[in-house]
Amino acid sequence: MALIKWEKDLTRKGGQVLLSSLPIAMHCHHYNINLQAMLEETFGEIGIDLMCRSAEEATYSMFREYFKRYPNIKTIKSRIELACTLYQSCGLGIIHFVSLDEEGGEAVSPFSHYVTGWLAKHGKRDTPGCHFTRGWIAGLCNLLYEKHLGYFKVAEVACKMMRHETCVFKIAGSHR
C-alpha cells in the first residue's frame, strides 16, 4: 500500500508551492474573486468558460501526475476520496460526490472558498458562480474515467452565492 507522504508531496521551492512536484498557485479569496469578477464583467460567458477550462486542465494534469506517483490508489472511490481531501487541504472548500459513473452524477459543496469570498465582497448573486469548482470536477471526472478534456460537462444547479443551502453540481458525460 502506498502511503501518502504529505511532507514530500506538498512542498516549497523558493517562492513556489509544489504539489507532487507540480507548481500550484494558492491565492486568497480577495484575489480569486477579483479575478472572477473581472473575467465575468469583461468577457461574460467567454470569461466564465476560461475559468472552467483552466481549472479543468489544471486539475486533470495535477491528478494525472499524482495518481502516477501513487499507483496503488487505483479505485474510483479511493481516487475521489484523495481528490476531495486535497481540495479541502488546499483551502478550496468541501466537496462530496453523491453519485458518479461514466454517464455523470452529482456533487455537492456545503462550503467553498469562492462562495465565502464572493459573499464577503459582493453579496448575493442572481446566477451560480462556482466556475472554478465546475472545472475542477470536470477535470477530475475526465481523468477518473479516462476521457478527453471537455468530455464531462458540469452545471451548477444550486449555489450558496445565490443563498441556496449548498452548491449542487450536475455532471454529464458528452457522447460526441
CYANA upper distance limits for C-alpha pairs under 8 A (distance plus 0.5 A):
  1 MET  CA     72 ASN  CA      6.63
  2 ALA  CA     70 TYR  CA      6.58
  2 ALA  CA     71 PRO  CA      8.18
  2 ALA  CA     72 ASN  CA      6.42
  2 ALA  CA     73 ILE  CA      7.93
  4 ILE  CA      9 ASP  CA      8.28
  4 ILE  CA     70 TYR  CA      8.24
  5 LYS  CA      9 ASP  CA      6.57
  6 TRP  CA     10 LEU  CA      6.11
  7 GLU  CA     11 THR  CA      7.00
  8 LYS  CA     20 SER  CA      8.18
  9 ASP  CA     18 LEU  CA      7.79
  9 ASP  CA     19 LEU  CA      5.79
  9 ASP  CA     20 SER  CA      5.10
  9 ASP  CA     21 SER  CA      7.40
 10 LEU  CA     17 VAL  CA      7.70
 10 LEU  CA     18 LEU  CA      6.17
 10 LEU  CA     19 LEU  CA      5.15
 10 LEU  CA     20 SER  CA      7.07
 11 THR  CA     17 VAL  CA      6.37
 11 THR  CA     18 LEU  CA      5.67
 11 THR  CA     19 LEU  CA      7.10
 11 THR  CA     21 SER  CA      8.49
 12 ARG  CA     16 GLN  CA      6.00
 12 ARG  CA     17 VAL  CA      5.05
 12 ARG  CA     18 LEU  CA      6.22
 13 LYS  CA     17 VAL  CA      7.04
 13 LYS  CA     18 LEU  CA      7.67
 16 GLN  CA     23 PRO  CA      6.80
 16 GLN  CA     24 ILE  CA      7.92
 16 GLN  CA     25 ALA  CA      8.31
 17 VAL  CA     23 PRO  CA      6.21
 17 VAL  CA     24 ILE  CA      6.24
 17 VAL  CA     25 ALA  CA      7.38
 17 VAL  CA     26 MET  CA      8.45
 18 LEU  CA     22 LEU  CA      5.56
 18 LEU  CA     23 PRO  CA      4.87
 18 LEU  CA     24 ILE  CA      6.27
 19 LEU  CA     23 PRO  CA      6.86
 19 LEU  CA     24 ILE  CA      7.12
 19 LEU  CA     62 MET  CA      8.39
 20 SER  CA     62 MET  CA      8.26
 20 SER  CA     65 GLU  CA      7.62
 20 SER  CA     66 TYR  CA      6.48
 20 SER  CA     69 ARG  CA      8.29
 22 LEU  CA     62 MET  CA      7.50
 26 MET  CA     90 CYS  CA      8.24
 27 HIS  CA     31 TYR  CA      6.61
 27 HIS  CA     32 ASN  CA      6.94
 28 CYS  CA     32 ASN  CA      6.98
 29 HIS  CA     33 ILE  CA      6.26
 29 HIS  CA    113 HIS  CA      6.94
 29 HIS  CA    114 TYR  CA      6.95
 29 HIS  CA    116 THR  CA      8.10
 29 HIS  CA    117 GLY  CA      5.33
 29 HIS  CA    118 TRP  CA      8.34
 30 HIS  CA     34 ASN  CA      6.56
 30 HIS  CA    117 GLY  CA      6.89
 30 HIS  CA    121 LYS  CA      8.30
 31 TYR  CA     35 LEU  CA      6.62
 32 ASN  CA     36 GLN  CA      6.61
 32 ASN  CA    114 TYR  CA      7.90
 32 ASN  CA    117 GLY  CA      8.49
 33 ILE  CA     37 ALA  CA      6.49
 33 ILE  CA    114 TYR  CA      7.29
 33 ILE  CA    117 GLY  CA      6.69
 33 ILE  CA    118 TRP  CA      6.49
 33 ILE  CA    121 LYS  CA      8.40
 34 ASN  CA     38 MET  CA      6.57
 35 LEU  CA     39 LEU  CA      6.69
 36 GLN  CA     40 GLU  CA      6.61
 36 GLN  CA     48 ILE  CA      8.43
 36 GLN  CA     51 MET  CA      8.21
 37 ALA  CA     41 GLU  CA      6.42
 38 MET  CA     42 THR  CA      6.25
 39 LEU  CA     43 PHE  CA      6.05
 39 LEU  CA     44 GLY  CA      7.35
 39 LEU  CA     47 GLY  CA      5.16
 39 LEU  CA     48 ILE  CA      7.32
 40 GLU  CA     44 GLY  CA      5.04
 40 GLU  CA     45 GLU  CA      7.45
 40 GLU  CA     47 GLY  CA      5.87
 40 GLU  CA     48 ILE  CA      6.53
 42 THR  CA     47 GLY  CA      7.86
 43 PHE  CA     47 GLY  CA      5.23
 43 PHE  CA     48 ILE  CA      8.28
 44 GLY  CA     48 ILE  CA      6.95
 45 GLU  CA     49 ASP  CA      6.52
 46 ILE  CA     50 LEU  CA      6.62
 47 GLY  CA     51 MET  CA      6.87
 48 ILE  CA     52 CYS  CA      6.86
 48 ILE  CA    131 HIS  CA      7.01
 49 ASP  CA     53 ARG  CA      6.48
 49 ASP  CA    131 HIS  CA      8.49
 50 LEU  CA     54 SER  CA      6.43
 51 MET  CA     55 ALA  CA      6.73
 51 MET  CA    131 HIS  CA      6.67
 51 MET  CA    132 PHE  CA      6.38
 51 MET  CA    135 GLY  CA      7.86
 52 CYS  CA     56 GLU  CA      6.57
 52 CYS  CA    131 HIS  CA      5.86
 52 CYS  CA    132 PHE  CA      5.88
 52 CYS  CA    133 THR  CA      8.16
 52 CYS  CA    134 ARG  CA      6.66
 52 CYS  CA    135 GLY  CA      4.63
 52 CYS  CA    136 TRP  CA      8.03
 53 ARG  CA     57 GLU  CA      6.58
 53 ARG  CA    135 GLY  CA      6.34
 53 ARG  CA    150 GLY  CA      8.48
 54 SER  CA     58 ALA  CA      6.61
 54 SER  CA    135 GLY  CA      7.65
 55 ALA  CA     59 THR  CA      6.40
 55 ALA  CA    132 PHE  CA      6.12
 55 ALA  CA    133 THR  CA      8.07
 55 ALA  CA    135 GLY  CA      5.25
 55 ALA  CA    136 TRP  CA      5.71
 55 ALA  CA    139 GLY  CA      7.74
 56 GLU  CA     60 TYR  CA      6.54
 56 GLU  CA    134 ARG  CA      8.44
 56 GLU  CA    135 GLY  CA      4.71
 56 GLU  CA    136 TRP  CA      5.55
 56 GLU  CA    137 ILE  CA      7.77
 56 GLU  CA    138 ALA  CA      6.24
 56 GLU  CA    139 GLY  CA      4.52
 56 GLU  CA    140 LEU  CA      7.98
 56 GLU  CA    149 LEU  CA      7.89
 57 GLU  CA     61 SER  CA      6.62
 57 GLU  CA    135 GLY  CA      8.43
 57 GLU  CA    139 GLY  CA      6.60
 57 GLU  CA    149 LEU  CA      7.57
 58 ALA  CA     62 MET  CA      6.51
 58 ALA  CA    136 TRP  CA      8.45
 58 ALA  CA    139 GLY  CA      8.04
 59 THR  CA     63 PHE  CA      6.55
 59 THR  CA    135 GLY  CA      8.44
 59 THR  CA    136 TRP  CA      6.13
 59 THR  CA    139 GLY  CA      5.74
 59 THR  CA    140 LEU  CA      6.69
 60 TYR  CA     64 ARG  CA      6.47
 60 TYR  CA    139 GLY  CA      5.05
 60 TYR  CA    140 LEU  CA      6.17
 60 TYR  CA    142 ASN  CA      7.65
 60 TYR  CA    143 LEU  CA      6.42
 60 TYR  CA    149 LEU  CA      8.44
 61 SER  CA     65 GLU  CA      6.92
 62 MET  CA     66 TYR  CA      6.69
 63 PHE  CA     67 PHE  CA      6.34
 63 PHE  CA     83 ALA  CA      8.28
 63 PHE  CA    140 LEU  CA      7.76
 63 PHE  CA    143 LEU  CA      8.16
 64 ARG  CA     68 LYS  CA      6.81
 64 ARG  CA    143 LEU  CA      7.37
 65 GLU  CA     69 ARG  CA      6.81
 66 TYR  CA     70 TYR  CA      6.93
 67 PHE  CA     71 PRO  CA      6.28
 67 PHE  CA     73 ILE  CA      7.32
 67 PHE  CA     74 LYS  CA      8.15
 67 PHE  CA     79 ARG  CA      8.42
 73 ILE  CA     78 SER  CA      6.68
 73 ILE  CA     79 ARG  CA      6.74
 74 LYS  CA     78 SER  CA      7.33
 74 LYS  CA     79 ARG  CA      7.02
 75 THR  CA     79 ARG  CA      6.67
 76 ILE  CA     80 ILE  CA      6.59
 76 ILE  CA    144 LEU  CA      6.86
 77 LYS  CA     81 GLU  CA      6.71
 78 SER  CA     82 LEU  CA      6.67
 79 ARG  CA     83 ALA  CA      6.56
 79 ARG  CA    144 LEU  CA      8.16
 80 ILE  CA     84 CYS  CA      6.54
 80 ILE  CA     97 PHE  CA      8.42
 81 GLU  CA     85 THR  CA      6.63
 82 LEU  CA     86 LEU  CA      6.72
 83 ALA  CA     87 TYR  CA      6.62
 83 ALA  CA    140 LEU  CA      8.39
 84 CYS  CA     88 GLN  CA      6.75
 84 CYS  CA     94 ILE  CA      7.59
 84 CYS  CA     95 ILE  CA      6.48
 84 CYS  CA     96 HIS  CA      7.74
 85 THR  CA     89 SER  CA      6.48
 86 LEU  CA     90 CYS  CA      6.49
 87 TYR  CA     91 GLY  CA      7.21
 87 TYR  CA     92 LEU  CA      6.05
 87 TYR  CA     93 GLY  CA      7.03
 87 TYR  CA     94 ILE  CA      7.50
 87 TYR  CA     95 ILE  CA      8.15
 88 GLN  CA     92 LEU  CA      6.04
 88 GLN  CA     93 GLY  CA      5.53
 88 GLN  CA     94 ILE  CA      5.96
 88 GLN  CA     95 ILE  CA      8.28
 91 GLY  CA    113 HIS  CA      7.25
 92 LEU  CA    112 SER  CA      6.41
 92 LEU  CA    113 HIS  CA      5.43
 92 LEU  CA    114 TYR  CA      8.05
 93 GLY  CA    109 SER  CA      7.92
 93 GLY  CA    110 PRO  CA      8.49
 93 GLY  CA    111 PHE  CA      5.64
 93 GLY  CA    112 SER  CA      4.63
 93 GLY  CA    113 HIS  CA      5.98
 94 ILE  CA    109 SER  CA      6.03
 94 ILE  CA    110 PRO  CA      6.86
 94 ILE  CA    111 PHE  CA      5.90
 94 ILE  CA    112 SER  CA      6.93
 95 ILE  CA    107 ALA  CA      7.27
 95 ILE  CA    108 VAL  CA      6.29
 95 ILE  CA    109 SER  CA      5.08
 95 ILE  CA    110 PRO  CA      7.74
 95 ILE  CA    111 PHE  CA      8.30
 96 HIS  CA    107 ALA  CA      6.00
 96 HIS  CA    108 VAL  CA      5.85
 96 HIS  CA    109 SER  CA      6.84
 97 PHE  CA    105 GLY  CA      8.35
 97 PHE  CA    106 GLU  CA      6.54
 97 PHE  CA    107 ALA  CA      4.67
 97 PHE  CA    108 VAL  CA      6.95
 98 VAL  CA    105 GLY  CA      7.80
 98 VAL  CA    106 GLU  CA      5.93
 98 VAL  CA    107 ALA  CA      5.83
 98 VAL  CA    108 VAL  CA      7.54
 99 SER  CA    104 GLY  CA      8.41
 99 SER  CA    105 GLY  CA      5.34
 99 SER  CA    106 GLU  CA      5.78
 99 SER  CA    107 ALA  CA      7.51
100 LEU  CA    104 GLY  CA      5.98
100 LEU  CA    105 GLY  CA      4.70
100 LEU  CA    106 GLU  CA      6.92
100 LEU  CA    171 ILE  CA      8.45
101 ASP  CA    105 GLY  CA      6.89
102 GLU  CA    145 TYR  CA      6.79
102 GLU  CA    173 GLY  CA      7.17
103 GLU  CA    172 ALA  CA      6.54
103 GLU  CA    173 GLY  CA      5.54
104 GLY  CA    152 PHE  CA      7.91
104 GLY  CA    170 LYS  CA      8.07
104 GLY  CA    171 ILE  CA      5.19
104 GLY  CA    172 ALA  CA      4.75
104 GLY  CA    173 GLY  CA      5.87
105 GLY  CA    170 LYS  CA      6.55
105 GLY  CA    171 ILE  CA      5.43
105 GLY  CA    172 ALA  CA      7.15
106 GLU  CA    168 VAL  CA      7.71
106 GLU  CA    169 PHE  CA      6.07
106 GLU  CA    170 LYS  CA      5.21
106 GLU  CA    171 ILE  CA      6.17
107 ALA  CA    168 VAL  CA      6.48
107 ALA  CA    169 PHE  CA      5.62
107 ALA  CA    170 LYS  CA      7.24
107 ALA  CA    171 ILE  CA      8.23
108 VAL  CA    166 THR  CA      7.14
108 VAL  CA    167 CYS  CA      6.06
108 VAL  CA    168 VAL  CA      5.03
108 VAL  CA    169 PHE  CA      6.59
109 SER  CA    166 THR  CA      6.30
109 SER  CA    167 CYS  CA      5.51
109 SER  CA    168 VAL  CA      7.03
110 PRO  CA    165 GLU  CA      7.93
110 PRO  CA    166 THR  CA      5.27
110 PRO  CA    167 CYS  CA      6.87
111 PHE  CA    115 VAL  CA      7.87
111 PHE  CA    116 THR  CA      8.40
111 PHE  CA    166 THR  CA      7.99
112 SER  CA    116 THR  CA      6.75
113 HIS  CA    117 GLY  CA      6.69
114 TYR  CA    118 TRP  CA      6.44
114 TYR  CA    130 CYS  CA      7.10
115 VAL  CA    119 LEU  CA      6.52
115 VAL  CA    129 GLY  CA      8.40
115 VAL  CA    130 CYS  CA      7.78
115 VAL  CA    160 LYS  CA      6.89
115 VAL  CA    161 MET  CA      6.04
116 THR  CA    120 ALA  CA      6.64
117 GLY  CA    121 LYS  CA      6.68
118 TRP  CA    122 HIS  CA      6.01
118 TRP  CA    123 GLY  CA      6.93
118 TRP  CA    124 LYS  CA      8.45
118 TRP  CA    161 MET  CA      7.44
119 LEU  CA    123 GLY  CA      4.59
119 LEU  CA    124 LYS  CA      6.51
119 LEU  CA    161 MET  CA      6.81
123 GLY  CA    161 MET  CA      8.01
124 LYS  CA    161 MET  CA      5.91
124 LYS  CA    162 MET  CA      5.83
124 LYS  CA    163 ARG  CA      7.12
125 ARG  CA    129 GLY  CA      8.22
125 ARG  CA    161 MET  CA      6.02
125 ARG  CA    162 MET  CA      5.43
126 ASP  CA    162 MET  CA      6.32
127 THR  CA    159 CYS  CA      8.39
127 THR  CA    161 MET  CA      8.43
127 THR  CA    162 MET  CA      7.06
128 PRO  CA    156 GLU  CA      6.79
128 PRO  CA    157 VAL  CA      7.84
128 PRO  CA    158 ALA  CA      7.24
128 PRO  CA    159 CYS  CA      5.69
128 PRO  CA    161 MET  CA      7.16
128 PRO  CA    162 MET  CA      7.09
129 GLY  CA    159 CYS  CA      7.52
129 GLY  CA    161 MET  CA      7.22
130 CYS  CA    134 ARG  CA      6.90
130 CYS  CA    156 GLU  CA      7.81
130 CYS  CA    159 CYS  CA      7.88
131 HIS  CA    135 GLY  CA      6.91
132 PHE  CA    136 TRP  CA      6.60
133 THR  CA    137 ILE  CA      6.59
134 ARG  CA    138 ALA  CA      6.76
134 ARG  CA    154 VAL  CA      5.98
134 ARG  CA    155 ALA  CA      7.36
134 ARG  CA    156 GLU  CA      7.58
134 ARG  CA    169 PHE  CA      7.78
135 GLY  CA    139 GLY  CA      6.55
135 GLY  CA    154 VAL  CA      7.87
136 TRP  CA    140 LEU  CA      6.77
137 ILE  CA    141 CYS  CA      6.63
137 ILE  CA    154 VAL  CA      7.74
138 ALA  CA    142 ASN  CA      6.57
138 ALA  CA    150 GLY  CA      8.01
138 ALA  CA    151 TYR  CA      8.47
138 ALA  CA    152 PHE  CA      5.92
138 ALA  CA    153 LYS  CA      6.83
138 ALA  CA    154 VAL  CA      6.71
138 ALA  CA    171 ILE  CA      8.16
139 GLY  CA    143 LEU  CA      6.88
139 GLY  CA    149 LEU  CA      7.36
139 GLY  CA    152 PHE  CA      8.45
140 LEU  CA    144 LEU  CA      6.58
141 CYS  CA    145 TYR  CA      6.64
141 CYS  CA    147 LYS  CA      8.49
141 CYS  CA    152 PHE  CA      7.29
142 ASN  CA    146 GLU  CA      6.25
142 ASN  CA    147 LYS  CA      5.16
142 ASN  CA    148 HIS  CA      6.60
142 ASN  CA    149 LEU  CA      6.67
142 ASN  CA    150 GLY  CA      8.14
142 ASN  CA    151 TYR  CA      6.98
142 ASN  CA    152 PHE  CA      6.80
143 LEU  CA    147 LYS  CA      6.72
143 LEU  CA    148 HIS  CA      8.36
147 LYS  CA    151 TYR  CA      6.64
151 TYR  CA    173 GLY  CA      6.28
151 TYR  CA    174 SER  CA      5.81
151 TYR  CA    175 HIS  CA      8.13
152 PHE  CA    171 ILE  CA      7.11
152 PHE  CA    172 ALA  CA      6.03
152 PHE  CA    173 GLY  CA      4.90
152 PHE  CA    174 SER  CA      6.47
153 LYS  CA    171 ILE  CA      6.33
153 LYS  CA    172 ALA  CA      5.76
153 LYS  CA    173 GLY  CA      6.77
153 LYS  CA    174 SER  CA      7.54
154 VAL  CA    169 PHE  CA      6.82
154 VAL  CA    170 LYS  CA      6.13
154 VAL  CA    171 ILE  CA      5.06
154 VAL  CA    172 ALA  CA      6.89
155 ALA  CA    169 PHE  CA      6.01
155 ALA  CA    170 LYS  CA      5.74
155 ALA  CA    171 ILE  CA      7.10
156 GLU  CA    167 CYS  CA      7.52
156 GLU  CA    168 VAL  CA      6.21
156 GLU  CA    169 PHE  CA      4.90
156 GLU  CA    170 LYS  CA      6.85
157 VAL  CA    167 CYS  CA      7.98
157 VAL  CA    168 VAL  CA      6.10
157 VAL  CA    169 PHE  CA      6.44
157 VAL  CA    170 LYS  CA      7.39
158 ALA  CA    162 MET  CA      8.13
158 ALA  CA    164 HIS  CA      6.57
158 ALA  CA    166 THR  CA      7.28
158 ALA  CA    167 CYS  CA      5.51
158 ALA  CA    168 VAL  CA      5.46
158 ALA  CA    169 PHE  CA      7.84
159 CYS  CA    163 ARG  CA      7.18
159 CYS  CA    164 HIS  CA      5.96
159 CYS  CA    165 GLU  CA      8.17
159 CYS  CA    166 THR  CA      6.65
159 CYS  CA    167 CYS  CA      4.67
159 CYS  CA    168 VAL  CA      7.09
160 LYS  CA    164 HIS  CA      5.10
160 LYS  CA    165 GLU  CA      6.50
160 LYS  CA    166 THR  CA      5.94
160 LYS  CA    167 CYS  CA      6.00
